[in-house]
């Protein structure tokens, strides 16, 4: 009877039932009425049903009963407070917080508290109420509670991009004892989530926290910088690098490698995020970036990735200051491919030109027994063949057997054809530019 009356928001019927419960002279039909009785479906009590539907008048009536359990849970461990927080009933939350026995830190079956539910649904006014309750010294609300996925209120708010909520959570750390470096089950922090999703304002706010650790690695060994670089969030990369110069506790390490052995620079180069690459290369000397790190299980450097993918603007940046970066243009990956070989195979002419301008470039390095020139020919990249033949260090004696090259060059360059016509026993180098 009570549950049905609450479901129908029948205040008159609820009052009548409650009077009968209070009456010591109950009839046989009302003896078994329990104020905390639950339904047979989800195990919801009258207080829970009223909380889910926003029936504040009925809630007030129920809370007047001496035996009411304000922290009662249903089959899914939801309490009336959690239910009201999820639905955003601010007036009901106010009523519950006035109850002396209320437990604001209880968790439902997924481990979410009332605070986490309020964050999940962006109920800012309720979040304020819950945090203010913490200040009244009635009970300390645990802002560091984590659900079964390891998400705290701060991690969730940072992931969602809720700047105002993040600000509320971190503005009084001495009262809330918030841990800004908490990690979820994947090892990700609030800073990583915000960096990954591109929430620059939140990243800036988190970096202002005195105990923030920018070098924490998740379970895949990714840092906030790696996440931001991979997704091309230039402003966030700038903030992370700038913070490194100010934060005495946690100086950023730009050379951390994840489980794939990739660095922030490798990801930015692979994805073609030129602005990010520029920022990383301009990083202060104390945290000098290592451009020759091999990653991706295939031992590919940032230069090899950029050359393979055709990111000419990135290649140009990587090659701009070789004395400072000490870049090695001839590093080979697991399959013995260099940046020049990859650019030639993929037909990236601009990148081939940039690489051929490097004084230490090895134009005669081989892949599977073939030189770069032979690879360019086999891929019918005539423009690249011509570029390679102009290089003063190119060796030609290994390709004289390719009569087809002669024919191709005869059609495209008279000088090269004349060179092949010259009677020579052995040709080691061809220095003449044409």
Secondary structure, 3 states (H helix, E strand, C coil): CHHHHHHCCCHHHHHHHHHHHHCCCCCCCCCCCCCCCECCCCCCEHHHHHHHHCCHHHHHHHHCCCCCCCCCCCCCCCCHHHHHHHHCCHHHHHHHHCCCCCCCCCCCCCCCCHHHHHHHCCCHHHHHHHHHHHHCCCCCCCCCCCCCCCCCHHHHHHHHCCHHHHHHHHCCHHHHCCCCCCCCCCCCCHHHHHHHHCCHHHHHHHHCCCCCCCCCCCCCCCCHHHHHHHCCCHHHHHHHHHHHHHCCCCCCCCCCCCCCCCCHHHHHHHHCCHHHHHHHHCCCHHHCCCCCCCECCCCECHHHHHHHHCCHHHHHHHHCCHHHHCCCCCCCCCCCCCHHHHHHHHCCHHHHHHHHCCCCCCCCCEECCEEHHHHHHHCCCHHHHHHHHHCCCCCCCCCCCCHHHHHHHHHHCHHHHHHHHCCCCCCCCCCCCC
